Amino acid sequence: MPFGGQYSARSPGEARVFSFDFFNDLAAGDSIASAATTLTTYQGIDPNADTLLIGSPTIISGLGTNTVVAQKIGTNVNNATGFLPGVVYRWTITAQTALGETAVWDEWIPVVEIV
């Protein structure tokens, strides 16, 4: 599974939209038809990591039509604590394309406490 990279460090208590553009991984003319995301821990412990996902992922246009998967992640009604300091989260995106391909991508979300 490809590793996409690492986002800038996040702070506990915040919620924001994370996104990834699959444009360079798609065949010419292909687009994302559906997507699912998961959030787990890569380093550190957060037994409630999956509850940081807010709603469902959204498919939007980026470098191409319908090539971006976006997901709001962070503090919400199901997880008032939010991101935990010192944890590196692993956000996995599984996208199904209009041409029947499956693309999977991982991104790391590190969390540091701002003092």
N, C-alpha and C positions, 0 to 999 in steps of 0.2 A: 504494500500500500504506500503510495507516494507521500512524502512528508513535504508539506507546502512551505513551512517556515514557522516563524514565531511572531506573534503580535507584540506590540509595545506592552510593557507591564501595565496591569490594571490595578485598581484600588478596591479594597473591600467596600461593599455597599453600593457599588455602581451597577448600572445596567446599560448596555449599549448594543448596537447592531454590529455583528461581525459578518463578513462576506468573503466569498472566494469566487473568482471568475475562471471558469473551466475552458474559456475560449481556446487557449493553446493546446488543450487536450482533446478537443473534439475534431471529428472529421469535417471537411468542408461541407457547409450546409446543415450540419447537425446542430441540435439545441437540446437543452435540458427539458425533459417532459415532466419529471417528478423528482422529488428529493426527500431524504430523511436525514436527520442529524442525531448524533449522540454526544454526550459530554461525560467524560470519565476523568479520573486523575492519572496523570503521567508521573508526577512526583508529589509526595506529600499525601495527606489523608483528608478526604471529604466524602463521608458516606452518603451525602445528599447531593452529589454533583449533578445528577440527572435532573433534579428539580430546579436547576438554574436556567434550563431552557424555557423560554417564554413563547407560548404559542407554537405555531408550525413554521417550518422554513418557507421562505418566499422565493420565487424564481423571477428574476428581473433581467433586463438587458444590460450588458456591459460593453465589452469590445465587440460583441456580436449580439444578435437577438436571442433573448432567453438563455444566456450563458452563465449568469451569476446566481449562486445560492446565498441567500441572506437569512440570518437567524438572530433574533434578540436574545441576549444571554445576560443573566445577572439577578440582582435582588428583585423579588416579585412576591405576590401573595402566597405562593407555595413555599418560598424560601426567603424569609425576612432577613436572614443573616447575610446572604449573598456569597460572593467569592471569599475564600478564606486566605489570609496572608500566609505566604510561604508555599502555597500549593501551585503547581503547574498543571493546568487542565489540558486535556486532549479533546479537541473538538473534531469529530469525524463526520464527514459529509459523504453520503452515498447517493449518487445521482443516476437516474435512468434517463437515457437520451431518446430522442424521437426516432433514431435509427436502430434502437434496440441494444445499445451498448450500456455497460455499467462503468461509472467512473467513481473512484473512492479517493478521498483526500483527507489528510490529517493536518491540523494546525495546533500549535501549542499556545496557550494563554497563561502567561506567568502572572502571579499576583504578589504585589509588595505592599506593605503597610506604609502609608505616608504619615510621617510624624512631624 
